[in-house]
Amino acid sequence: MNDFEQGVLHYNNKNYIEAKNCFINQLKLEPNNYVLHHNIGVTCIQLGLNQESLSYFDMPCKYNYADSYISRGSAYRNLGRYEEALQDFAKTFLIDPYSATAYSNYSNTLREFGKPDIAIDFIKIANRIKPDNTSLLNESITYLTMGDFEEGWKKYNYRWFYETGESLKPNLPGSEYDGTQNIEGHIVLVYHEQGFGDCIQFARYITLLEQLNAKVILLSKPKLSSLMQYNYPNVNVITWGENIPEYHYHVALLDLPKCFNTTIDTIPNPNSYLRVDEGIRAYWKNILGPKTKLRVGLTWTSNGIAYNTKFRKMELSELVNVISHEYEFINLHFDPSNEEKQLLEQYNVRNLNDQLGDFYSTAGLISNLDCVITVDTVTAHLSGALGVPTFVMLPNYGCDWRWFLNRNDSPFYNCVKLFRKVNDNWDSVIQDLKLNLKFLD
């Protein structure tokens, strides 16, 4: 077995470092083998070495190797170089007009570039040529980004198959609630999915189930259980690992918008729908001490692993430019690095994260603030659900569908104002934030 064959074996087993080394060794013997160049490039992408991968695609692209145009386009997309990504995906069409992957990637890039109205036609072409779970989900996301919930919810169930051939949906016994059944007097099991922010954002639908006189069991993430139990006292809140009581129907939390035929104009409870008791408010009020200035919370990054996380975060060294002696700033980021802690101290930002517990505790702190400034992360949803004035900083590439496009407000939260990045830095956003802080009561 030569190094090429060993490299393929390592790659298929996801041993990417070993695969790269084998391909490079073989390249020394076959320097003009463009397939080897391509293989090294795609291996670099798997290792997160997107910039390094680019040069390896030059030779195969000269041979019009379609897979290399797709892969190089993906590397450009990962780097946020969307225009170059679009060019490479488009070149693939000329080589292989039936490449579903090229159409799908082209569509995704257009959507992330803020052009879902154009992207939708290309994802539909991809799905006509060769539909797969990921591209069908991307069609759903594209419609949702445009605010077309009716079309968006139709294929949103493909989220359960994202990047896998098997469903990740919990295999629960019994009937699934789809909005058509009469659930009066019946027990409905609602189970969480995705991230903490998703759970907080769509918890608003629990009230709608209760208004139909259903009894609700909520299968919650542990760190959210106290927050949910306090706000929904008639709901039986449990967590994974506990015995699930008997129920009549089950439904995933993010299927409820479809069950209730939600449109962008009928999103329920856009005002505050979460709160904390006076005890936890008083606890944090005592820790914060006498108030002499307006208090502003700060979050600059996310712990999420989603593809677009790398675009929506910012450096604390950039956010500190919003800091002014006119306000008292509070860190809301859960796990700042040692370097970030030093910077917080340098700018007199209070760091209380070592006293934070679950999200109910965090909600107690946020309820004592006058404003929250945050990137797209769970903090935005928690603050928005509590009704605290919230300034959400959004990227210019890869913005999540739930913030939509070309608007500075949110139909999900009346207290939220959106600040969208314009160029490749946050300078204009920082200036807008400083101006808007002056209008706080």
Summary of the structure (lengths in Angstrom):
residues: 441
radius of gyration: 24.3
end to end distance: 72.4
largest distance: 73.7
contacts: 1417
relative contact order: 0.07
helix: 51%
strand: 11%
